[in-house]
Amino acid sequence: MTREKVIEVIKKNIAENLDGISADSIDPKKSMADLGANSLDIIEVVSCTMRELNIKIPRSELSGITNIEELADRFVHHMDKGPQQ
């Protein structure tokens, strides 16, 4: 899956979990907090996206990510590693 497709999945999950936000209006250079997400919203978006992409990433590897593009890059990196166990 391409980085652009992963970003689309993340944007879809943000739109489904945050009121008043459409996927088309989301700038991937922004953080989810910039879009009004609280910590529980962020966990839900990340969890839903990982389930949809069929990957598992330790939370420690997600710390320090500052925007949606970086999150997509981390997901793509793990997808490129092959099936997760």
C-alpha positions in Angstrom: 0.0 0.0 0.0 1.3 3.4 -0.9 2.0 6.2 1.6 -0.9 8.2 0.0 -3.3 5.3 0.6 -2.2 5.0 4.2 -2.8 8.8 4.7 -6.3 8.4 3.2 -7.0 5.6 5.7 -5.8 7.7 8.6 -7.9 10.7 7.4 -11.0 8.5 7.1 -10.5 7.3 10.7 -10.0 10.8 11.9 -13.2 12.0 10.2 -15.1 9.0 11.7 -13.8 9.8 15.3 -13.9 13.6 15.4 -17.1 15.6 15.1 -17.3 18.2 12.4 -14.2 17.2 10.4 -14.4 15.7 6.9 -11.5 13.6 5.5 -11.1 16.1 2.6 -10.4 19.0 4.9 -7.6 17.3 6.8 -4.1 18.6 6.2 -1.6 15.7 6.7 1.1 18.1 7.8 -1.0 18.9 10.9 -1.2 16.8 14.1 -4.4 15.2 15.3 -4.2 17.6 18.3 -4.2 20.5 15.8 -7.5 19.1 14.5 -9.0 19.1 18.0 -8.4 15.4 19.0 -7.8 14.6 22.6 -5.6 11.7 23.7 -8.4 9.2 23.6 -9.4 10.2 20.1 -5.8 9.8 19.0 -5.6 6.3 20.5 -8.8 5.3 18.8 -7.7 6.7 15.4 -4.3 4.9 15.6 -6.0 1.6 16.8 -8.6 1.7 14.1 -6.0 2.4 11.4 -3.7 -0.3 12.6 -6.6 -2.8 12.6 -7.5 -1.7 9.0 -3.9 -2.0 7.8 -3.4 -5.3 9.7 -0.3 -4.1 11.5 0.8 -3.8 15.2 3.3 -1.2 16.3 4.4 -0.9 19.9 3.3 2.4 21.5 6.9 3.3 22.3 7.6 3.5 18.5 4.8 6.0 18.1 6.0 8.5 20.6 7.6 11.5 19.1 5.4 11.5 16.0 4.3 15.1 15.4 1.9 14.9 12.4 -0.2 12.7 10.2 2.5 12.3 7.6 5.0 11.0 10.1 2.3 8.5 11.4 1.7 7.3 7.8 5.5 6.9 7.3 5.7 4.8 10.4 2.8 2.6 9.3 4.3 2.2 5.8 7.6 1.2 7.4 5.9 -1.5 9.4 3.9 -2.7 6.4 7.1 -3.0 4.4 8.5 -5.3 7.0 5.9 -8.0 6.2 3.1 -9.6 8.2 3.1 -8.9 11.9 2.8 -11.6 14.4 
